[in-house]
């Protein structure tokens, strides 16, 4: 039985499960392709940008170098945050070190939130898609057995076909879940690596800027 025949012979529940799995699969692969491209660039650009920063003679020159290399704006916002005017507000109260710590922390968190976008979708799809497929399988087997019971004759050859067709939904659920789980784990490790790089740069930048005040 091909997929088109399976679709036409299925009832509303089977079709709903099939559409749900298809939607989850498409959204998963869109996120995977987007995040793979983004994180590959960021993983390359962050070390390049931070190295260029420290090789510059002045802060303004360093800022220009980083802006040129930082294609996805992962390091540049950190430098921009240190240049924000802080006077005349509660944010300006307290020591300069505390002000810089706050703006750098907030800027880095914004960057990490952007890099982590889509992780929740991957985790959700990886967790629920096998159960959605299992629902389709259980419902398909139930319908198949109910139809045979109405006929009044249940034999192995009559059961094997419909049950095998229903199990396709379980396989589809796993086919959706496995890429999502693998991508979630790989991207999670990549984001963690980038976070370590950014945290180290932020700490060094903070030391540089607060050292200038003394």
C-alpha positions as CSV (number, residue, x, y, z in Angstrom):
1,X,0.0,0.0,0.0
2,X,1.4,3.4,-1.0
3,X,1.1,6.5,1.1
4,X,-1.7,8.0,-1.1
5,X,-3.8,4.9,-0.6
6,X,-3.1,4.9,3.1
7,X,-4.2,8.6,3.3
8,X,-7.5,8.0,1.5
9,X,-8.3,4.9,3.5
10,X,-7.5,6.5,6.8
11,X,-10.1,8.3,8.9
12,X,-10.0,11.7,10.5
13,X,-7.7,10.7,13.3
14,X,-5.2,9.0,11.1
15,X,-5.1,12.0,8.8
16,X,-4.7,14.4,11.7
17,X,-1.8,12.3,13.0
18,X,-0.2,12.2,9.6
19,X,-0.5,16.0,9.1
20,X,0.8,16.7,12.6
21,X,3.9,14.5,12.0
22,X,4.5,16.1,8.6
23,X,4.3,19.6,10.2
24,X,6.7,18.6,13.0
25,X,9.1,17.1,10.5
26,X,9.1,20.2,8.2
27,X,9.5,22.6,11.1
28,X,12.3,20.5,12.6
29,X,14.3,20.5,9.4
30,X,13.8,24.2,8.8
31,X,15.2,24.9,12.3
32,X,18.0,22.3,11.9
33,X,19.2,23.9,8.6
34,X,18.9,27.4,9.9
35,X,20.7,26.7,13.2
36,X,23.4,24.6,11.5
37,X,24.2,27.6,9.2
38,X,24.0,30.1,12.0
39,X,26.0,28.2,14.7
40,X,28.7,27.2,12.2
41,X,29.3,30.9,11.4
42,X,29.2,32.1,15.0
43,X,31.5,29.3,16.1
44,X,34.0,30.5,13.5
45,X,33.5,34.2,14.0
46,X,33.6,34.5,17.8
47,X,37.2,33.4,18.2
48,X,38.2,35.4,15.1
49,X,36.5,38.5,16.5
50,X,37.9,38.3,20.0
51,X,41.4,37.7,18.6
52,X,41.1,40.7,16.4
53,X,39.9,42.8,19.3
54,X,42.9,42.1,21.4
55,X,45.3,42.7,18.5
56,X,44.0,46.3,18.0
57,X,45.9,49.2,19.4
58,X,42.8,51.2,20.5
59,X,39.3,50.4,21.6
60,X,37.8,52.2,18.6
61,X,40.0,50.3,16.2
62,X,39.1,47.1,17.9
63,X,35.4,47.8,17.6
64,X,35.7,48.4,13.9
65,X,37.7,45.1,13.4
66,X,35.1,43.1,15.4
67,X,32.2,44.7,13.4
68,X,33.9,43.6,10.2
69,X,34.4,40.0,11.3
70,X,31.3,39.5,13.4
71,X,28.7,38.5,10.7
72,X,25.9,37.5,13.1
73,X,26.4,40.2,15.8
74,X,27.5,38.0,18.6
75,X,30.5,40.0,19.9
76,X,29.7,43.5,18.6
77,X,26.7,44.0,20.9
78,X,29.0,43.4,23.9
79,X,31.2,46.3,22.8
80,X,28.2,48.5,22.0
81,X,26.8,47.8,25.5
82,X,29.9,49.4,27.1
83,X,29.4,52.6,25.1
84,X,25.7,53.2,26.1
85,X,25.1,56.4,28.0
86,X,24.4,55.6,31.6
87,X,24.0,59.1,33.1
88,X,20.8,60.5,34.6
89,X,19.2,57.1,35.5
90,X,19.2,54.6,38.3
91,X,21.4,52.4,36.0
92,X,24.1,55.1,36.4
93,X,24.1,54.8,40.2
94,X,26.8,52.7,41.8
95,X,30.3,51.9,40.7
96,X,31.3,51.8,37.1
97,X,32.3,48.2,37.4
98,X,28.8,47.2,38.5
99,X,27.3,49.2,35.6
100,X,29.5,47.4,33.1
101,X,28.8,44.0,34.6
102,X,25.1,44.6,34.3
103,X,25.1,45.8,30.7
104,X,27.6,43.1,29.5
105,X,25.6,40.4,31.3
106,X,22.3,41.5,29.7
107,X,23.9,41.8,26.2
108,X,25.4,38.4,26.4
109,X,22.1,36.9,27.5
110,X,20.4,38.5,24.5
111,X,23.0,36.9,22.2
112,X,22.6,33.5,23.9
113,X,18.8,33.7,23.7
114,X,19.1,34.2,19.9
115,X,21.5,31.3,19.5
116,X,19.3,29.0,21.5
117,X,16.2,29.9,19.5
118,X,14.6,26.7,18.2
119,X,16.0,24.4,20.9
120,X,12.6,24.3,22.6
121,X,10.9,23.2,19.3
122,X,13.5,20.4,18.8
123,X,13.1,19.2,22.3
124,X,9.3,19.2,22.1
125,X,9.2,17.4,18.7
126,X,11.8,14.8,19.9
127,X,9.7,14.2,23.0
128,X,6.2,14.0,21.6
129,X,6.4,12.8,18.0
130,X,6.9,9.1,18.9
131,X,3.8,9.2,21.0
132,X,1.9,11.0,18.2
133,X,3.0,8.2,15.9
134,X,2.0,5.6,18.5
135,X,-1.4,7.1,18.7
136,X,-1.9,6.7,15.0
137,X,-0.7,3.1,15.2
138,X,-3.1,2.2,18.1
139,X,-6.0,3.9,16.3
140,X,-5.2,2.2,13.1
141,X,-5.0,-1.3,14.7
142,X,-8.3,-0.6,16.6
143,X,-10.1,0.3,13.4
144,X,-8.6,-2.7,11.5
145,X,-9.7,-5.1,14.3
146,X,-13.1,-3.5,14.5
147,X,-13.6,-3.9,10.8
148,X,-12.6,-7.5,10.9
149,X,-14.9,-8.2,13.9
150,X,-17.8,-6.8,11.9
151,X,-17.0,-9.2,9.1
152,X,-16.9,-12.0,11.6
153,X,-13.7,-13.7,10.5
154,X,-10.3,-12.9,11.9
155,X,-7.3,-14.7,10.5
156,X,-3.6,-14.1,10.6
157,X,-3.4,-12.9,7.0
158,X,-6.3,-10.5,7.5
159,X,-4.6,-9.1,10.6
160,X,-1.1,-8.8,9.3
161,X,-1.8,-6.4,6.5
162,X,-3.8,-3.7,8.5
163,X,-1.5,-4.0,11.5
164,X,1.6,-3.6,9.4
165,X,0.1,-0.5,7.7
166,X,-0.8,0.9,11.1
167,X,2.8,0.4,12.3
168,X,3.9,2.8,9.6
169,X,2.7,5.6,11.9
170,X,5.1,4.5,14.7
171,X,7.9,4.4,12.2
172,X,7.0,7.9,11.0
173,X,7.0,9.2,14.6
174,X,10.5,7.8,15.2
175,X,11.7,9.2,11.9
176,X,10.6,12.7,13.0
177,X,11.9,12.3,16.6
178,X,15.4,11.0,15.9
179,X,16.7,14.0,13.8
180,X,15.2,16.4,16.4
181,X,16.9,14.7,19.3
182,X,20.2,14.5,17.6
183,X,20.1,18.1,16.5
184,X,19.1,19.2,19.9
185,X,22.1,17.6,21.5
186,X,24.6,18.7,18.9
187,X,23.3,22.3,18.9
188,X,23.2,22.4,22.6
189,X,26.9,21.5,22.8
190,X,27.8,24.1,20.2
191,X,25.9,26.8,22.0
192,X,27.6,25.8,25.3
193,X,31.0,26.1,23.6
194,X,30.2,29.6,22.2
195,X,28.9,30.6,25.7
196,X,32.2,29.7,27.3
197,X,34.0,31.7,24.6
198,X,31.8,34.8,25.2
199,X,32.0,34.5,29.0
200,X,35.8,34.5,28.8
201,X,35.8,37.5,26.5
202,X,33.3,39.4,28.7
203,X,35.4,38.8,31.8
204,X,38.5,40.0,30.1
205,X,36.7,43.0,28.6
206,X,35.4,43.9,32.0
207,X,38.8,43.7,33.5
208,X,40.2,45.9,30.8
209,X,37.5,48.6,31.1
210,X,37.5,48.7,34.9
211,X,41.3,48.7,35.0
212,X,41.2,51.9,33.0
213,X,39.2,53.6,35.7
214,X,41.9,53.2,38.4
